[in-house]
Amino acid sequence: MLIFYILKKHLKLLIGVTLSTTTLAALYVFLLAQPVYIATAKLVPTGDDNSISNIQGLASQFGFSLPLQSGSSIAFADIYPEIVKSRKLTGILLDRKFNTRKYGQNQTLLAILARQNRLEKYGTDERFKRASKILQDDINVSKARLTSIITLDVGAFEPDLSAALATAIITESDKLQRQFKTHQVAEKRSFIEGRIKDGKVELETAQENLKEFRERNRQVQYSPALMLEEERLTTETEVQKGIFITLKQQYELTKIEEVEEGTTVQVLDEPVAPYEKSSPKVLLSLFLALFIGLGSAIFFALGMEGFD
């Protein structure tokens, strides 16, 4: 009963503080806070998981090291977040043009973010750095624990912009990944071409050594030592022949891979403009403000009685 008496005594304080915090929260939510709309897409990496590792295994058999990243396709789901948030892709996106209701048509993303976040006062380099940081913070990439499915979440102040930006990220990251693949295939082809030249010389040398041995030794069957030498030369020739054939096969496969075109990710769920904003949550914000305001008012009221 004492508590109710104290609260009744300080009723104006309770109402004033509660209304003040709720009003401030409402002003922030409706006037100051930037709305955030999140578009979501689900992706699955595609491609030959063993394309790079196969050629590296071939190279290791010959005693050579191929300067390529091992398992690049296999780890694509793990490196995709780094690709999406890389400075290279960020720069491409900032130079790309988008349409917004607030700032008009065909505006670069850099110009849109600069106006939305009041970055015009900074110099060119600083503005670009700050816009890059804002863009990277608006992007979230996650991978399912048991599968390679990638979830891409992109936030923006307009629903259509968030969907368009998510689509641009998928498109531009795919272009980058295909450029990387083209570079890797070119390195593979260059490596195999060099090995084919060397392998041809080694095969011809082995064949010539075997031919000369047989010309010098017509009746090797009477000498165990000559028979062993002939077997060694024959084995060497067959080994070099097998290596040369394998290299030629890999070279043809690499030429096919070089002209192949395909996306590096399969889009399971296309990004669409969200119907509702993700933040700020109006009802949740007002409820929290009401709860905090009322709690603070009660605390102050009890504290004032304690001092009295």
N, C-alpha and C positions, 0 to 999 in steps of 0.2 A: 504493500500500500504506500510505503514511503516513496518508492521509486515513481509510482504514478503521480503522487503529489508533487514530486520534484519536476517531473516532465510537464505536468499541467501548469506549474508555476512558470516554467520557461517555454511555454508553448510558442510564443512569438519567435524565440530563438530557433526552435525546432523547425518551424515553418519557414523562417527566413533563410536559414542555412540550406535546408533541403531544396527550396525553390531556387536558390542562387546556384547551387551546384548543378541542378537539373537544367536550369536555363543556360548556364555556361556550356554544358555538354551539348545541348540542343543547338546553340549557336555554332559550336565547333563542327558538329556533324553536318549541319545543313549549309553552313556558310564557308567554313575554313577548310575542312578536311577534303582532300582530293578523293573522288570516287575511284575505286579500283575494280575493273572487270577482268576476270581471268578466263582465258580460252585454253582448253585442254585438248591435247592430241596424244594418241597412243601409236607407237612405232615399233616395228620389228626389223632388226638388221637383216640384210640379205647378202648374198655373195658366197663365193667359194671359200670355206674356212681354211682349206689346206693349200690354197694357191701359192702362198708365200713359203709356207713351211716345206712343201714338197720340193721346191727348187733349192731351198737351203740344205735339205737332206741330200739332194743330188750333189751339190757343191761339196759338202763335207765328205762324201764318199771319194771324191777326187783329191781330197786334201787341201781344198780351198775354202776361204771364208767369204760369204756373200754379204755385203754391207747393207742388209735390209732388216727392218724390224720384225722379229719373229712373232708369229701369231697375230699379226695386225688385224686380220678379219675376225679372228676368234674373240679378241678383246674389244671389238668395236663398241659393244654395249657399255663397256666400262670407260672408254675414252670419249664417247659421244658428249658427255657433259663438258669435257675440256674443250672439245671442238666448238660447241655452241657458245661457250663463254670466252673463247679465245679473242685476242685483240684483232686478229685478222678478220674474223667473222663479224665482230662488233663494228669495225670500220666499214665493212661492206654494207651492213644494215643501216648505219647512220647516214650513209650516202644515198640510200634507197629512198624513193619517194612514196608517200602514203597520202590517203585522203582522210580528213577529219571534218566533223561538223563545226568544231570550234575554231579551227585555223585554216580551213579551206582545202582546196584540191592541190594535188601534185606538190606537196611540201616535203622536203627531206626530213627524215626522222630526227636528224641533228637539230634542224630549225624548230621542229615541233617540241622536242624535249627542252630546248633552250627557252622557248617562250613559256611553256608550261611550268618550268621550274626556275624561271627568272635567271637564266644564265647569260643573258646578253651583255651584262656588265663585265664579264670576264673576257680575256683575250682569246684568240683562236685556239691555242694549244690547251689552255686551262678549261675552256668551254668544252672542247672535245673530250678531255679526260673526265670531267664531271658528268657529261652526257653518257660516256661509256660506262661509268660506274652505275649510274641510274639504270641504264638498260640492262646491265648484267644482274642488278638486284631484282629487276622485274621478271627475270627468267629463272625457272626452276626445272631441273631435269633429274628424274629419279628412275631407278631400275628395279624391276620386280626381283625379289630375292631368289626365287626358284626358276625363273624364266628370263629370257633376254628381252622381254617387252619393256620398252622405254616410255615413260610418261613425261610429256613436255607441257609445262604450265607457263603461260605468258600473261602478264598483267599490263593493263593500260587504262587510261582515264575514260576511254570510250569502248563499248563492246565490239564495234566493227573494227576498230584499230587493233584490239587485242587479237582478234581472229586473223586479221591481215598480217600482223607481225609474226604470229605463230606459223602461218603458211610460208612467209618469207624466210623464217629461220630454217624450216624443213628444206625449202628449195635451195637456199644458198649453202647450207651445210652439206647437202648432197653434191652440189657442184664442187665444193672444196674437196670432199672425200674422193670424188671421181678424178680430180686433178692429182691428188696424192697417188691414187691407183695407177693412173697413166704414167706418172713418174717412176713408180716402182716397177711397172711392167717394162718400161724402157731400160731400167737398170738391169732387169733380168735378161732382156734380149741382148743387151750389150755384153753381159757376162757370158752368155751362152755362145754368142758369135765368136768371142775370143777363145773360148774353150774348143769350139769346133775347129778353128784354125790350128790350134795346138794339137788337138786330137787327130786331125788329118795327118799332120807331120809325124806324130808318134806312131800312128797306124802304118803309114808308108815305111817308116824306119823299121818297125817290127817285121813287116812283110818282106822287106828287102834283106834283112838279116837272116830270115828263115830261108829265103830263096838262095842266097849265097851259101849258106850252110849245106843245103841239099846238093847244090852244084859241086861243092868241094868233097862231099861225102856221099857217094852213090850207094854204098853198102853199109849202112849204119847198123843193120841187124846183127852184125858180127861183133859189135863193140858196145858193151853196156854203157860206157861213158858217153859215147856218141848218141846212143838212144836217149839217155837222160837229157843231154844238151838239146836234142831235137824236140823233146817233149817240152822243155822249158821255153824254147823259142816259139813253139806252136801255141802254148798256153798264153804267152805274152801277146801273140798276134790276136788270139781270140778275145782276150781281155780288152785290148785296144779297139778291136772291132765292135765289141759290145758297148763300150763307152761311146764310141763315135755314133752308133745307131741310136743310143739313148739320147745323146745330145741333139741329134737331128730331129727326133720325135719331140723333145721338149721345145726345140726352136719353133717347130710348126705350131705347137700348142700355144706358145707365147705370141706368135703372130696372130692367131685367132683371138686370143685374149685381148690383144692390143686394139683390135677393131670392134670388140664387143662394147655395147653401150647398155647400161641399165642402172636403175636407181640403187643406192646403197642401203636404203631403208624402205620398208613396205609400210604404208600408212594404214593402220587398222581403223582408227577413228579420226576423221578429218576435224581440224579445229573449226568450231562454229562460234558465232557471236553469242555470248552468254545473255540470258534474259535478265538476270539479277546481278547486282554488283556484289563483289565479295567483301568489300569493306568501304566505308565503315558500316558496321551493323547497327542500324538505327535503334531498334528496340533493345538490343543488348546494351548498347552504350547508355541509353536513357535509364534503363533499369539499374545498371551499375552506378551511375551518377546519383540516382535516387537513394540507393542503398548506402553508398559512401557518405552522401550528404546527411542522411538521417542518422547514420551511425556516428558521424563526427559531431552532429548537434547533440546527441544524447551524451556523448563523452564530455563535451564542453559543459553541458548542463550539470552533470554529476560532479565535474571538477569545480565548477563555481560554487556548488553547495558545500563541497568539502572545504574550500577556502573560507566560506562564511562560517 
